[in-house]
Amino acid sequence: MNPATLYQVANTAVLPFWIMLLVIPRHPLTARMVRSGAISCFIAVFYIVAMLLGEGMSTDGFGTLEGVRSIFQNDWFLLGAWLHYLAFDLYVGASITSHYVQHGGSRLMLGVELFFTLMLGPVGLLLHKLRVFLGTRLAKPA
């Protein structure tokens, strides 16, 4: 398979796990597969393979933006970078869902946080942390 095909497969394959986090967050299968980090680790294996297949790529370029741009010219490395996003964003989404399962909260807010984590990873994380911080601050007696 080529990197472009694997990109499409990875993008499609990860969606059911996001749906599980939103629709059945408390289900044992969600806990075992997604909230445990198992799926993110599975993606990490493919990340390693993609990075190894990007052989000949120099990591000297990480010191400058132009250097990073040149590294991403390698399709295998670019796929690896995308798998990196998929694994870490799903892990953050799983952590957000685990917090929801342990502490309760609005299902709508969980959906908003998961959506933004899927689409704009750090934004979803920031929304979640702000909600937790503000909720903690607002819940304490004066």
RORO-79453 format. One record per residue: residue number from 0; residue in three letters; x, y, z of N, C-alpha, C, O, CB in turn. Coordinates in Angstrom, 2 decimals, padded with zeros to 5 digits. Glycine has a CB too. Layout:
<sites>
seq  type  n_X  n_Y  n_Z  ca_X  ca_Y  ca_Z  c_X  c_Y  c_Z  o_X  o_Y  o_Z  cb_X  cb_Y  cb_Z
NUM  ala  X  Y  Z  X  Y  Z  X  Y  Z  X  Y  Z  X  Y  Z;
...
</sites>
This chain:
<sites>
seq  type  n_X  n_Y  n_Z  ca_X  ca_Y  ca_Z  c_X  c_Y  c_Z  o_X  o_Y  o_Z  cb_X  cb_Y  cb_Z
0  met  000.84  -001.20  000.00  000.00  000.00  000.00  000.88  001.24  000.00  001.99  001.24  000.53  -000.95  000.01  001.22;
1  asn  000.37  002.27  -000.59  001.11  003.52  -000.61  000.63  004.44  000.51  -000.43  004.20  001.09  000.96  004.22  -001.97;
2  pro  001.39  005.48  000.84  001.02  006.37  001.95  -000.35  007.04  001.78  -001.06  007.24  002.76  002.07  007.44  002.10;
3  ala  -000.72  007.38  000.55  -002.01  008.05  000.32  -003.18  007.12  000.68  -004.16  007.56  001.27  -002.12  008.50  -001.14;
4  thr  -003.06  005.86  000.31  -004.11  004.88  000.63  -004.16  004.65  002.13  -005.25  004.60  002.71  -003.87  003.55  -000.12;
5  leu  -003.01  004.49  002.75  -002.97  004.28  004.20  -003.53  005.47  004.97  -004.15  005.31  006.02  -001.54  004.00  004.65;
6  tyr  -003.32  006.66  004.44  -003.90  007.87  005.05  -005.42  007.76  005.07  -006.05  008.03  006.09  -003.45  009.15  004.27;
7  gln  -006.01  007.38  003.94  -007.46  007.24  003.85  -007.97  006.16  004.80  -008.99  006.34  005.47  -007.88  006.92  002.41;
8  val  -007.27  005.05  004.85  -007.65  003.95  005.74  -007.61  004.39  007.20  -008.54  004.15  007.96  -006.73  002.73  005.52;
9  ala  -006.53  005.04  007.57  -006.37  005.49  008.97  -007.46  006.49  009.35  -008.04  006.40  010.43  -004.99  006.12  009.18;
10  asn  -007.73  007.45  008.47  -008.77  008.45  008.75  -010.13  007.81  008.96  -010.87  008.21  009.85  -008.85  009.46  007.62;
11  thr  -010.45  006.82  008.15  -011.74  006.15  008.26  -011.77  005.22  009.47  -012.77  005.15  010.18  -012.05  005.37  006.99;
12  ala  -010.69  004.51  009.70  -010.64  003.51  010.76  -010.77  004.11  012.16  -011.26  003.44  013.07  -009.36  002.73  010.67;
13  val  -010.35  005.33  012.35  -010.36  005.93  013.67  -011.75  006.47  014.06  -012.04  006.62  015.25  -009.33  007.06  013.73;
14  leu  -012.59  006.74  013.09  -013.89  007.35  013.38  -014.81  006.53  014.29  -015.45  007.11  015.17  -014.60  007.61  012.10;
15  pro  -014.90  005.21  014.13  -015.76  004.45  015.04  -015.37  004.60  016.52  -016.23  004.54  017.40  -015.74  002.99  014.67;
16  phe  -014.10  004.79  016.77  -013.65  004.92  018.16  -014.05  006.27  018.75  -014.37  006.37  019.93  -012.13  004.74  018.25;
17  trp  -014.04  007.31  017.92  -014.55  008.61  018.35  -016.06  008.52  018.63  -016.56  009.11  019.59  -014.27  009.69  017.29;
18  ile  -016.77  007.79  017.78  -018.21  007.61  017.97  -018.47  006.85  019.27  -019.40  007.18  020.01  -018.84  006.86  016.76;
19  met  -017.66  005.84  019.55  -017.81  005.11  020.81  -017.64  006.03  022.01  -018.40  005.94  022.98  -016.81  003.96  020.88;
20  leu  -016.65  006.93  021.95  -016.42  007.85  023.06  -017.64  008.73  023.30  -017.98  009.04  024.45  -015.19  008.72  022.80;
21  leu  -018.29  009.14  022.23  -019.44  010.03  022.36  -020.73  009.29  022.69  -021.48  009.71  023.57  -019.62  010.81  021.08;
22  val  -020.99  008.19  022.00  -022.28  007.53  022.10  -022.35  006.54  023.26  -023.37  006.46  023.95  -022.58  006.81  020.80;
23  ile  -021.28  005.78  023.48  -021.30  004.78  024.56  -020.05  004.93  025.46  -019.26  004.00  025.58  -021.36  003.33  023.97;
24  pro  -019.90  006.10  026.07  -018.68  006.36  026.84  -018.47  005.42  028.03  -017.33  005.16  028.41  -018.69  007.77  027.34;
25  arg  -019.56  004.91  028.61  -019.45  004.06  029.79  -019.40  002.56  029.46  -019.19  001.73  030.35  -020.62  004.32  030.72;
26  his  -019.58  002.22  028.22  -019.63  000.80  027.82  -018.27  000.15  028.08  -017.23  000.77  027.85  -020.03  000.66  026.30;
27  pro  -018.27  -001.10  028.57  -017.00  -001.79  028.84  -016.09  -001.90  027.61  -014.87  -001.84  027.74  -017.28  -003.18  029.37;
28  leu  -016.67  -002.06  026.42  -015.87  -002.14  025.21  -015.15  -000.82  024.94  -014.00  -000.81  024.51  -016.75  -002.52  024.02;
29  thr  -015.82  000.29  025.19  -015.19  001.61  025.04  -014.06  001.76  026.04  -012.98  002.26  025.71  -016.23  002.74  025.22;
30  ala  -014.31  001.34  027.27  -013.27  001.43  028.30  -012.07  000.59  027.93  -010.93  001.04  028.06  -013.82  000.99  029.66;
31  arg  -012.31  -000.63  027.48  -011.22  -001.56  027.17  -010.44  -001.16  025.93  -009.21  -001.26  025.91  -011.79  -002.95  026.99;
32  met  -011.12  -000.70  024.90  -010.46  -000.43  023.63  -009.95  001.01  023.49  -008.84  001.24  023.02  -011.39  -000.72  022.50;
33  val  -010.77  001.95  023.91  -010.46  003.35  023.59  -009.96  004.11  024.81  -008.88  004.70  024.78  -011.68  004.04  023.02;
34  arg  -010.74  004.10  025.89  -010.34  004.87  027.07  -009.06  004.34  027.70  -008.37  005.09  028.39  -011.46  004.86  028.10;
35  ser  -008.74  003.10  027.48  -007.51  002.52  028.03  -006.27  003.00  027.28  -005.16  002.89  027.79  -007.58  001.00  027.98;
36  gly  -006.46  003.54  026.09  -005.33  003.96  025.27  -004.87  002.88  024.31  -003.90  003.09  023.57  -004.18  004.37  026.14;
37  ala  -005.55  001.73  024.30  -005.12  000.61  023.46  -005.13  000.97  021.97  -004.21  000.62  021.24  -006.01  -000.60  023.71;
38  ile  -006.16  001.66  021.53  -006.24  002.01  020.11  -005.16  003.02  019.75  -004.57  002.94  018.68  -007.64  002.58  019.76;
39  ser  -004.90  003.97  020.63  -003.83  004.94  020.37  -002.48  004.23  020.27  -001.65  004.61  019.44  -003.78  006.01  021.49;
40  cys  -002.27  003.21  021.09  -001.02  002.44  021.01  -000.96  001.63  019.71  000.10  001.49  019.12  -000.90  001.49  022.23;
41  phe  -002.09  001.12  019.28  -002.17  000.39  018.01  -001.78  001.33  016.86  -001.02  000.94  015.97  -003.59  -000.19  017.79;
42  ile  -002.30  002.55  016.87  -001.95  003.54  015.86  -000.46  003.84  015.94  000.19  004.05  014.91  -002.78  004.84  016.03;
43  ala  000.09  003.87  017.14  001.51  004.16  017.33  002.40  003.14  016.61  003.47  003.49  016.12  001.85  004.18  018.82;
44  val  001.95  001.91  016.55  002.72  000.88  015.83  002.82  001.26  014.35  003.89  001.16  013.75  002.07  -000.53  016.00;
45  phe  001.71  001.68  013.77  001.72  002.09  012.36  002.53  003.37  012.17  003.15  003.56  011.12  000.29  002.30  011.86;
46  tyr  002.53  004.22  013.16  003.37  005.43  013.14  004.84  005.03  013.00  005.58  005.57  012.18  003.15  006.28  014.42;
47  ile  005.26  004.08  013.82  006.66  003.62  013.79  006.99  003.03  012.42  008.06  003.31  011.87  006.91  002.56  014.90;
48  val  006.09  002.22  011.88  006.32  001.63  010.56  006.46  002.72  009.50  007.36  002.66  008.67  005.17  000.67  010.19;
49  ala  005.57  003.70  009.53  005.63  004.79  008.55  006.95  005.56  008.66  007.54  005.93  007.65  004.44  005.76  008.73;
50  met  007.39  005.79  009.88  008.65  006.52  010.08  009.83  005.69  009.55  010.76  006.24  008.96  008.85  006.85  011.58;
51  leu  009.79  004.39  009.77  010.86  003.53  009.26  010.85  003.47  007.74  011.90  003.41  007.11  010.73  002.12  009.85;
52  leu  009.66  003.49  007.15  009.56  003.46  005.69  009.98  004.80  005.07  010.25  004.87  003.87  008.13  003.12  005.27;
53  gly  010.03  005.83  005.88  010.50  007.13  005.40  012.01  007.24  005.46  012.55  008.33  005.65  009.88  008.24  006.21;
54  glu  012.68  006.11  005.30  014.14  006.05  005.42  014.81  007.07  004.51  014.26  007.48  003.49  014.64  004.64  005.08;
55  gly  015.97  007.44  004.90  016.72  008.41  004.11  016.35  009.84  004.47  016.97  010.80  004.00  016.49  008.19  002.64;
56  met  015.33  009.98  005.31  014.92  011.30  005.73  015.84  011.78  006.84  016.11  011.05  007.80  013.44  011.30  006.19;
57  ser  016.31  012.97  006.70  017.19  013.54  007.71  016.36  014.26  008.76  015.41  014.96  008.44  018.21  014.50  007.07;
58  thr  016.72  014.08  010.01  016.04  014.81  011.08  016.79  016.10  011.42  016.45  016.78  012.39  015.90  013.93  012.33;
59  asp  017.81  016.43  010.63  018.57  017.66  010.88  017.70  018.90  010.69  018.00  019.96  011.23  019.78  017.74  009.95;
60  gly  016.62  018.76  009.93  015.78  019.89  009.59  014.88  020.40  010.69  014.21  021.42  010.50  014.97  019.56  008.45;
61  phe  014.82  019.72  011.83  013.91  020.14  012.89  014.28  021.48  013.51  013.49  022.07  014.25  013.87  019.09  013.97;
62  gly  015.47  021.98  013.22  015.92  023.24  013.81  015.34  024.49  013.18  015.40  025.57  013.77  017.39  023.31  013.74;
63  thr  014.78  024.36  011.99  014.22  025.53  011.31  012.88  025.15  010.68  012.62  023.98  010.41  015.20  026.08  010.22;
64  leu  012.06  026.14  010.45  010.77  025.89  009.80  010.98  025.37  008.38  010.26  024.47  007.95  009.93  027.18  009.78;
65  glu  011.92  025.92  007.68  012.23  025.45  006.32  012.70  023.99  006.35  012.35  023.20  005.47  013.31  026.34  005.65;
66  gly  013.48  023.65  007.35  013.94  022.27  007.50  012.79  021.32  007.74  012.74  020.23  007.17  014.94  022.18  008.63;
67  val  011.85  021.72  008.60  010.67  020.90  008.87  009.86  020.74  007.58  009.36  019.65  007.28  009.80  021.52  010.00;
68  arg  009.72  021.83  006.83  008.99  021.76  005.56  009.63  020.73  004.63  008.93  019.98  003.96  008.96  023.15  004.88;
69  ser  010.94  020.69  004.59  011.63  019.75  003.70  011.43  018.31  004.17  011.33  017.41  003.34  013.12  020.08  003.62;
70  ile  011.38  018.09  005.47  011.14  016.75  006.00  009.77  016.24  005.56  009.62  015.07  005.22  011.24  016.74  007.54;
71  phe  008.77  017.13  005.57  007.42  016.72  005.22  007.22  016.50  003.72  006.11  016.20  003.29  006.45  017.76  005.70;
72  gln  008.26  016.64  002.94  008.19  016.29  001.52  008.16  014.78  001.33  007.74  014.29  000.28  009.37  016.90  000.75;
73  asn  008.61  014.04  002.32  008.60  012.58  002.28  007.20  012.10  002.69  006.77  012.34  003.81  009.71  011.98  003.24;
74  asp  006.50  011.43  001.77  005.11  011.01  002.03  004.99  010.06  003.22  003.99  010.10  003.94  004.54  010.36  000.81;
75  trp  005.98  009.19  003.43  005.91  008.28  004.56  006.04  009.06  005.87  005.35  008.76  006.85  007.01  007.22  004.46;
76  phe  006.91  010.04  005.88  007.05  010.84  007.09  005.80  011.68  007.33  005.36  011.85  008.47  008.30  011.76  007.00;
77  leu  005.23  012.19  006.26  003.98  012.96  006.37  002.86  012.08  006.92  002.09  012.51  007.78  003.58  013.55  004.99;
78  leu  002.76  010.84  006.42  001.78  009.90  006.95  002.06  009.64  008.43  001.13  009.61  009.24  001.81  008.57  006.16;
79  gly  003.32  009.45  008.78  003.67  009.24  010.19  003.23  010.41  011.06  002.72  010.22  012.16  005.17  009.03  010.34;
80  ala  003.43  011.62  010.55  003.01  012.81  011.30  001.50  012.81  011.49  001.00  013.18  012.55  003.47  014.09  010.58;
81  trp  000.77  012.41  010.46  -000.70  012.37  010.57  -001.13  011.29  011.56  -002.06  011.51  012.34  -001.34  012.13  009.19;
82  leu  -000.47  010.14  011.54  -000.78  009.09  012.50  -000.49  009.56  013.93  -001.18  009.18  014.87  000.03  007.82  012.19;
83  his  000.53  010.38  014.06  000.87  010.99  015.34  -000.32  011.81  015.84  -000.72  011.69  017.00  002.15  011.89  015.22;
84  tyr  -000.89  012.63  014.96  -002.07  013.41  015.32  -003.23  012.49  015.70  -003.88  012.70  016.73  -002.49  014.32  014.15;
85  leu  -003.49  011.48  014.88  -004.62  010.59  015.16  -004.47  009.90  016.51  -005.43  009.83  017.28  -004.74  009.54  014.06;
86  ala  -003.28  009.40  016.80  -003.06  008.69  018.07  -003.20  009.63  019.26  -003.88  009.30  020.24  -001.67  008.04  018.07;
87  phe  -002.56  010.79  019.20  -002.58  011.69  020.34  -003.95  012.35  020.53  -004.40  012.50  021.66  -001.52  012.75  020.18;
88  asp  -004.59  012.74  019.45  -005.92  013.35  019.60  -006.92  012.34  020.17  -007.73  012.69  021.03  -006.42  013.88  018.24;
89  leu  -006.85  011.09  019.70  -007.75  010.07  020.24  -007.44  009.82  021.72  -008.36  009.61  022.51  -007.63  008.76  019.44;
90  tyr  -006.17  009.83  022.09  -005.81  009.64  023.49  -006.34  010.78  024.36  -006.85  010.55  025.46  -004.28  009.54  023.63;
91  val  -006.24  012.00  023.86  -006.78  013.15  024.60  -008.31  013.02  024.70  -008.89  013.26  025.76  -006.39  014.49  023.91;
92  gly  -008.94  012.65  023.59  -010.39  012.44  023.62  -010.79  011.36  024.61  -011.79  011.49  025.31  -010.90  012.08  022.23;
93  ala  -010.02  010.29  024.67  -010.28  009.21  025.63  -010.11  009.71  027.06  -010.89  009.33  027.94  -009.35  008.02  025.36;
94  ser  -009.12  010.54  027.29  -008.90  011.10  028.64  -010.06  012.02  029.04  -010.51  011.99  030.18  -007.56  011.88  028.69;
95  ile  -010.51  012.82  028.10  -011.66  013.70  028.37  -012.89  012.86  028.71  -013.62  013.17  029.64  -011.95  014.62  027.14;
96  thr  -013.10  011.79  027.94  -014.25  010.92  028.19  -014.11  010.20  029.53  -015.10  010.05  030.24  -014.40  009.91  027.06;
97  ser  -012.93  009.77  029.87  -012.72  009.13  031.18  -013.05  010.09  032.31  -013.64  009.69  033.32  -011.27  008.63  031.31;
98  his  -012.67  011.35  032.15  -013.02  012.35  033.17  -014.53  012.49  033.27  -015.08  012.58  034.37  -012.37  013.72  032.83;
99  tyr  -015.20  012.51  032.13  -016.67  012.61  032.10  -017.29  011.41  032.81  -018.22  011.58  033.60  -017.17  012.68  030.63;
100  val  -016.79  010.21  032.54  -017.34  009.00  033.16  -017.13  009.03  034.68  -018.02  008.63  035.43  -016.69  007.74  032.54;
101  gln  -015.97  009.49  035.12  -015.66  009.50  036.56  -016.38  010.61  037.31  -016.82  010.41  038.45  -014.18  009.65  036.76;
102  his  -016.52  011.78  036.68  -017.02  012.94  037.41  -018.39  013.43  036.94  -018.95  014.35  037.53  -016.05  014.06  037.30;
103  gly  -018.92  012.83  035.90  -020.20  013.28  035.37  -020.04  014.57  034.58  -018.93  015.06  034.37  -021.21  013.47  036.50;
104  gly  -021.15  015.10  034.16  -021.13  016.34  033.41  -022.12  016.30  032.28  -022.86  015.33  032.10  -019.74  016.61  032.88;
105  ser  -022.13  017.36  031.53  -023.05  017.51  030.43  -022.61  016.67  029.23  -021.46  016.77  028.80  -023.17  018.98  030.03;
106  arg  -023.51  015.86  028.71  -023.22  015.07  027.51  -022.99  016.00  026.32  -022.17  015.71  025.45  -024.37  014.07  027.20;
107  leu  -023.70  017.12  026.29  -023.52  018.10  025.22  -022.11  018.68  025.27  -021.46  018.81  024.23  -024.57  019.23  025.33;
108  met  -021.64  019.02  026.46  -020.28  019.57  026.59  -019.24  018.53  026.22  -018.22  018.86  025.61  -020.04  020.08  028.02;
109  leu  -019.49  017.27  026.59  -018.59  016.20  026.18  -018.50  016.16  024.66  -017.41  016.05  024.10  -019.06  014.83  026.74;
110  gly  -019.65  016.26  024.00  -019.67  016.26  022.54  -018.91  017.42  021.95  -018.18  017.26  020.97  -021.09  016.29  022.05;
111  val  -019.05  018.59  022.53  -018.33  019.78  022.05  -016.83  019.58  022.22  -016.05  019.85  021.31  -018.79  021.06  022.80;
112  glu  -016.43  019.12  023.39  -015.00  018.92  023.66  -014.41  017.84  022.74  -013.30  018.00  022.24  -014.78  018.53  025.12;
113  leu  -015.15  016.76  022.52  -014.66  015.71  021.63  -014.57  016.20  020.19  -013.61  015.90  019.49  -015.56  014.48  021.72;
114  phe  -015.57  016.96  019.75  -015.54  017.49  018.38  -014.30  018.35  018.17  -013.57  018.18  017.19  -016.81  018.31  018.10;
115  phe  -014.07  019.27  019.09  -012.91  020.15  018.92  -011.59  019.40  019.09  -010.58  019.78  018.48  -012.99  021.30  019.92;
116  thr  -011.58  018.37  019.91  -010.35  017.57  020.03  -010.09  016.82  018.74  -008.94  016.73  018.29  -010.46  016.58  021.22;
117  leu  -011.14  016.26  018.13  -010.98  015.56  016.85  -010.53  016.50  015.75  -009.64  016.16  014.96  -012.29  014.88  016.45;
118  met  -011.13  017.67  015.67  -010.86  018.58  014.55  -009.66  019.50  014.79  -008.91  019.79  013.87  -012.08  019.42  014.27;
119  leu  -009.48  019.96  016.02  -008.44  020.94  016.36  -007.87  020.58  017.74  -008.03  021.33  018.70  -009.00  022.41  016.36;
120  gly  -007.21  019.42  017.83  -006.77  018.82  019.08  -006.56  019.73  020.28  -007.27  019.58  021.27  -005.55  018.15  018.83;
121  pro  -005.62  020.65  020.22  -005.35  021.48  021.40  -006.53  022.36  021.83  -006.64  022.70  023.00  -004.17  022.35  021.13;
122  val  -007.41  022.72  020.90  -008.58  023.53  021.25  -009.52  022.71  022.12  -010.06  023.23  023.10  -009.31  024.03  019.97;
123  gly  -009.74  021.45  021.77  -010.59  020.59  022.59  -010.01  020.38  023.97  -010.74  020.39  024.96  -010.79  019.26  021.91;
124  leu  -008.71  020.18  024.03  -008.05  020.02  025.32  -008.20  021.29  026.16  -008.50  021.22  027.35  -006.56  019.69  025.12;
125  leu  -007.99  022.43  025.54  -008.13  023.71  026.25  -009.56  023.90  026.76  -009.75  024.30  027.91  -007.74  024.88  025.34;
126  leu  -010.56  023.62  025.93  -011.95  023.74  026.37  -012.21  022.84  027.58  -012.83  023.26  028.56  -012.92  023.37  025.23;
127  his  -011.72  021.62  027.51  -011.94  020.69  028.62  -011.27  021.20  029.90  -011.89  021.22  030.96  -011.40  019.29  028.26;
128  lys  -010.02  021.61  029.79  -009.30  022.07  030.97  -009.92  023.34  031.55  -009.99  023.51  032.76  -007.83  022.33  030.63;
129  leu  -010.38  024.23  030.68  -011.06  025.44  031.17  -012.35  025.08  031.89  -012.66  025.63  032.95  -011.37  026.40  029.99;
130  arg  -013.11  024.14  031.31  -014.36  023.72  031.95  -014.08  023.11  033.31  -014.77  023.41  034.28  -015.12  022.73  031.06;
131  val  -013.07  022.25  033.41  -012.73  021.61  034.68  -012.26  022.66  035.68  -012.69  022.66  036.83  -011.64  020.52  034.47;
132  phe  -011.38  023.56  035.24  -010.86  024.61  036.12  -011.98  025.52  036.60  -012.10  025.78  037.80  -009.78  025.43  035.40;
133  leu  -012.78  026.01  035.68  -013.86  026.92  036.06  -014.92  026.21  036.88  -015.47  026.78  037.83  -014.49  027.56  034.82;
134  gly  -015.23  024.97  036.52  -016.21  024.20  037.29  -015.75  023.98  038.71  -016.55  024.04  039.64  -016.48  022.87  036.63;
135  thr  -014.47  023.71  038.89  -013.90  023.52  040.22  -013.96  024.83  040.99  -014.33  024.85  042.17  -012.46  023.01  040.13;
136  arg  -013.59  025.92  040.33  -013.60  027.23  040.99  -015.02  027.67  041.35  -015.24  028.24  042.42  -012.95  028.27  040.10;
137  leu  -015.97  027.40  040.45  -017.35  027.82  040.69  -018.02  026.95  041.74  -018.94  027.40  042.42  -018.16  027.78  039.39;
138  ala  -017.58  025.72  041.89  -018.21  024.79  042.82  -017.75  024.99  044.26  -018.43  024.55  045.19  -017.93  023.36  042.40;
139  lys  -016.61  025.65  044.46  -016.10  025.84  045.83  -016.91  026.91  046.55  -017.25  027.93  045.96  -014.61  026.22  045.81;
140  pro  -017.23  026.67  047.82  -017.96  027.68  048.59  -017.12  028.93  048.81  -015.89  028.87  048.90  -018.41  027.11  049.95;
141  ala  -017.79  030.04  048.88  -017.08  031.33  049.05  -016.59  031.51  050.46  -015.97  032.53  050.77  -017.99  032.50  048.69;
</sites>
